[in-house]
Amino acid sequence: MDILNWLYLRTSKLIRKTPNNPKTDLIAIGADVTFQKRDDRYQTYAMSLEDLGKTVGCASNTYTTPLFEEYPYVVLPSMVESCTFIENTTTIPFPFGYPSNWQGWKIASTILLDGETSYAYPIGTITIPNTPTSVNLSWKITGSVTYSDSFFGDIAVTNALGLFNNIADSAGGSSYCQIYFVEFPTVVGGNLEIDIVMFVDQTSISPVVGDMEGRVSFEYEFLVEEGVTPEFVF
């Protein structure tokens, strides 16, 4: 790998806190090309600071999953590591203080509601291997509910995902529904397996919803102990 003159950069006061031009400024990166191609294993190449920022910043928000036009799971549930990290500063000893940091992971999906009075959609199973002393799931759930309002000429209406949401009623117009997620934990050997199910039900708010039609999109973020890599199976 090429050796950069870091001492020259420092003595020439070329170490900065802000870039000159993110679009054209380059940063050197060492690529692992194996010992068969280079005797020191690494080959130097460069990327613009802007491209590097996009690559690193978007990596934690890139889901690899099938998409469907008409299917209950329009975006099939999948999981990625998130940017959320809780750096533990407690000085209280265990068991009252927690000894480790927490890392965030998140599951995303879009689910189609196709005209039933209630729904129970399995999101998938999270497996936490060699389960630590404490597991902190359900850090936050964000998303939206979109439906077509026939009363206003079939316009698309989107509202933020919450306990009570507007939704289309197949009888015409819109009503209210409640959307919530339930975790079902099971210990299997030394692992903890957690089934997550999304429920969509009627509410007591008038008018009471009949056959619910619409689309629910969400990101379900949870926390586990740093160093523990959860697995997700839909």
C-alpha positions in Angstrom: 0.0 0.0 0.0 1.2 3.5 -0.8 2.5 5.4 2.3 1.1 8.9 2.6 3.3 11.7 4.1 1.2 12.3 7.2 4.0 14.2 8.9 4.1 16.7 6.0 0.3 17.2 6.2 0.6 18.1 9.9 3.7 20.3 9.7 2.1 22.2 6.7 -1.1 22.7 8.7 -3.1 20.8 6.1 -5.3 19.0 8.7 -8.7 20.6 8.6 -12.1 20.3 10.3 -14.1 21.1 7.2 -13.5 20.0 3.6 -12.5 22.3 0.8 -15.0 20.8 -1.7 -16.9 17.6 -0.8 -17.5 16.9 -4.5 -13.9 17.0 -5.6 -11.9 16.4 -2.4 -10.5 12.9 -2.4 -9.8 10.6 0.5 -7.3 7.6 0.1 -8.6 4.1 0.9 -6.8 0.8 1.1 -8.5 -2.0 -0.7 -7.8 -5.6 0.3 -6.6 -7.1 -3.0 -5.0 -10.2 -1.3 -1.3 -11.1 -1.1 -1.5 -12.7 -4.6 -1.7 -9.3 -6.2 0.4 -7.2 -3.8 3.0 -8.3 -1.4 1.6 -6.0 1.3 -2.0 -7.0 0.4 -3.5 -3.6 0.1 -4.0 -1.3 -3.0 -4.6 2.4 -2.6 -7.6 4.0 -4.4 -9.5 7.2 -3.8 -13.1 8.4 -3.5 -14.6 11.8 -3.3 -15.6 12.9 0.2 -19.2 13.3 -1.0 -19.4 9.8 -2.4 -17.8 8.3 0.7 -20.3 10.1 2.9 -23.2 8.8 0.9 -21.9 5.2 0.9 -21.3 5.1 4.6 -24.3 7.1 5.6 -26.8 5.1 3.4 -25.3 1.7 4.3 -27.4 1.4 7.5 -30.6 2.3 5.6 -30.2 -0.1 2.6 -32.6 -3.0 2.8 -32.2 -6.0 0.4 -35.6 -7.4 -0.1 -38.2 -8.4 -2.7 -40.9 -5.8 -3.8 -44.4 -6.7 -5.0 -47.1 -4.7 -6.7 -50.1 -6.5 -5.2 -49.3 -8.8 -2.3 -50.0 -8.4 1.4 -46.2 -7.8 1.9 -45.5 -5.1 -0.7 -42.0 -4.7 0.8 -41.0 -8.0 2.4 -39.7 -7.5 5.9 -35.9 -7.4 6.3 -33.4 -6.2 8.9 -30.4 -3.9 8.9 -28.1 -2.5 11.6 -29.1 1.1 12.4 -27.1 4.2 13.4 -28.5 4.2 16.9 -25.9 3.5 19.6 -26.3 4.0 23.3 -22.9 4.6 24.9 -23.3 3.6 28.5 -21.9 6.0 31.1 -23.3 4.5 34.2 -21.1 3.9 37.2 -23.7 2.0 39.1 -22.7 -1.7 39.4 -24.7 -4.6 38.0 -27.6 -5.6 38.5 -28.9 -2.0 39.0 -26.6 -0.6 36.4 -26.2 -2.2 33.0 -22.6 -3.2 32.1 -22.6 -2.8 28.3 -23.5 -0.4 25.5 -26.6 -1.0 23.3 -26.6 -1.2 19.5 -29.7 -0.5 17.3 -31.2 -2.7 14.6 -34.3 -2.2 12.5 -36.9 -4.1 10.5 -38.8 -2.4 7.6 -41.8 -3.5 5.6 -44.9 -2.3 3.7 -48.1 -4.3 4.2 -51.3 -4.1 2.2 -54.6 -4.1 4.0 -57.0 -5.7 1.5 -60.5 -5.5 3.0 -60.8 -7.4 6.2 -62.3 -6.4 9.6 -59.0 -7.2 11.5 -55.5 -8.4 10.6 -52.6 -10.2 12.3 -49.5 -10.1 10.0 -46.4 -11.9 11.2 -43.4 -9.7 10.7 -40.8 -12.3 11.4 -38.6 -13.8 14.1 -35.6 -12.2 15.7 -33.0 -14.6 17.2 -30.6 -13.2 19.8 -27.8 -15.8 20.1 -26.2 -16.5 23.5 -28.8 -14.2 25.1 -27.2 -11.6 27.4 -28.6 -10.7 30.8 -30.9 -8.0 29.4 -32.5 -7.5 26.0 -34.0 -4.1 25.2 -36.4 -4.4 22.3 -38.8 -1.8 20.8 -36.6 1.3 20.8 -39.0 3.1 18.4 -41.5 2.4 15.7 -42.1 4.9 12.9 -44.1 4.8 9.7 -47.2 5.8 7.8 -50.7 4.7 6.8 -51.9 5.5 3.3 -55.4 4.9 1.9 -57.6 6.0 -0.9 -60.5 8.2 0.2 -63.5 7.6 -2.0 -65.5 10.4 -0.5 -63.0 13.0 -2.0 -62.7 11.2 -5.3 -60.2 8.5 -4.4 -57.4 10.8 -3.5 -54.4 9.3 -1.6 -54.4 10.2 2.1 -51.3 9.5 4.3 -51.1 9.8 8.1 -48.3 9.1 10.5 -48.4 5.6 12.1 -49.9 5.7 15.5 -52.2 3.9 17.9 -55.2 5.4 16.1 -55.1 5.9 12.4 -57.4 7.0 9.6 -58.1 4.1 7.1 -60.4 3.5 4.2 -63.6 1.6 4.8 -64.8 -0.5 1.9 -68.3 0.8 2.5 -67.1 4.3 1.6 -65.2 7.1 3.2 -62.7 6.7 6.0 -62.8 5.5 9.6 -60.4 4.8 12.4 -58.3 1.7 13.2 -55.6 0.8 15.8 -52.2 -0.6 14.7 -49.8 -2.1 17.2 -46.9 -4.6 17.4 -46.7 -7.6 19.8 -43.5 -9.5 20.8 -43.8 -13.2 21.6 -40.5 -14.3 23.2 -39.4 -18.0 23.5 -36.1 -19.3 24.9 -34.6 -22.0 22.6 -31.4 -23.5 24.1 -29.2 -20.6 24.9 -30.9 -18.3 22.4 -33.9 -16.0 22.6 -36.4 -16.1 19.7 -38.9 -13.3 19.5 -41.8 -13.5 17.1 -43.1 -10.0 16.1 -46.7 -9.7 14.9 -48.4 -6.5 13.6 -52.1 -6.3 14.5 -54.7 -4.0 12.9 -58.1 -3.8 14.7 -61.2 -1.8 15.1 -61.5 1.1 17.6 -64.3 2.4 19.7 -64.1 5.8 18.0 -67.1 6.5 15.8 -67.5 5.7 13.0 -66.4 2.1 13.7 -64.4 0.8 10.8 -65.7 -2.0 8.7 -63.5 -3.6 6.0 -60.1 -1.9 6.3 -58.2 -1.1 3.1 -54.9 0.7 2.9 -51.2 0.4 3.2 -49.0 0.3 6.3 -45.3 1.2 6.0 -43.0 1.0 9.1 -39.5 0.7 10.6 -39.4 -1.2 13.8 -36.1 -0.4 15.6 -34.9 -2.4 18.6 -31.7 -2.5 20.8 -29.5 -5.3 21.8 -26.2 -5.5 23.7 -23.2 -4.3 21.8 -21.3 -7.2 20.2 -24.4 -9.3 19.8 -25.5 -9.8 16.2 -29.2 -10.7 16.0 -30.6 -12.8 13.1 -33.9 -12.2 11.4 -36.1 -14.6 9.5 -39.3 -13.6 7.8 
